[in-house]
Amino acid sequence: MSSLKGYVDEWAAANDGALPTVDQLTATGDVGLAHTWWPTNPFMGIKMSPGAGTGQFVYVPNDDGTFTVTVNLIATDQYPATYTAK
């Protein structure tokens, strides 16, 4: 989800390049508390959270300052099972 990627980019810019932890990148973590809006899991109707379930996201911060945010979807003929924010 592009908004989560943007939140990570914003956090890193405000924290001398340090990426948030997985726990910080949640609706109730430091990153989530810094924003009035948090994306909703479209399959569950609740705020998105880290995990492997449908509508959840996987956030991987790397030691070199790069990261990925991938959202788990339902694979169909038209859509892949995941979306990685770019």
Buried (B, 14 or more C-beta within 10 A) or exposed (E): BEBBBEBBEBBBEEEEEEBBEEEBBBBEBBBBEEEEEBBEBEEEEEBBBBEEEBBBBBBEBEEEEEBBBBBBBEEEEEEEEEBEBE
